[in-house]
Amino acid sequence: MMSFETKDGKIIHVELELMNRSNVIRAMCRACPEESTDDAIIPLHGIRSEVLLKILIWAEFHKDDKEPQWVNKPNPVPALEIEVQTGDWDKEFLREDLNNICELLEGANYLEINWLMKLCIQKIFFNRERLTSYQWNTYLKNVQALVEFAVVGVPPNFESLNRDVDWYGHQMLNFCK
């Protein structure tokens, strides 16, 4: 059992197996000595407790499932390919307000849970017309994987989104200098 302190100051106790899909948690556990993991409180100040609990529900359902092959493909995966290979439970789980999906995406991105992150991106991408331009631009700027996904899924004549993606790419070049 491990304890996590979230952005809103709540402590959540979790079976470690549920967090195995998180690259961040696995790295933290490798850095901690075995005997100290039981009583350690790991700070997760980039995620709210409500979002972490939703991620834990998803992790509980998928704890014995093998990660789909499309999750670890080196190149971005087209939205339709993910849609076809997404199970009914995941589709129902993501049947939420788009703002909640965006928060779930941020949480999955923070914890580096690639499978859930790509599911959220696919959901956002298919429903992008329901987002305000401010919301869309915010997620383009904050979640690199969303940009990579958009590059694959956007037709070349979808001018406004391509402008956003170009702007983001230019900003990334400037930030990296």
Salt bridges, closest charged atoms under 4 A:
GLU5 OE1 - HIS45 NE2 3.87
GLU50 OE1 - ARG48 NH1 3.97
GLU50 OE2 - LYS54 NZ 3.82
GLU60 OE2 - LYS63 NZ 3.13
ASP65 OD2 - HIS62 ND1 2.74
GLU81 OE2 - LYS73 NZ 2.85
GLU83 OE2 - LYS91 NZ 3.47
ASP90 OD1 - HIS62 NE2 2.71
GLU92 OE1 - ARG95 NE 3.12
GLU96 OE1 - LYS54 NZ 3.50
GLU103 OE1 - ARG48 NH2 2.62
GLU159 OE2 - ARG163 NH1 3.06
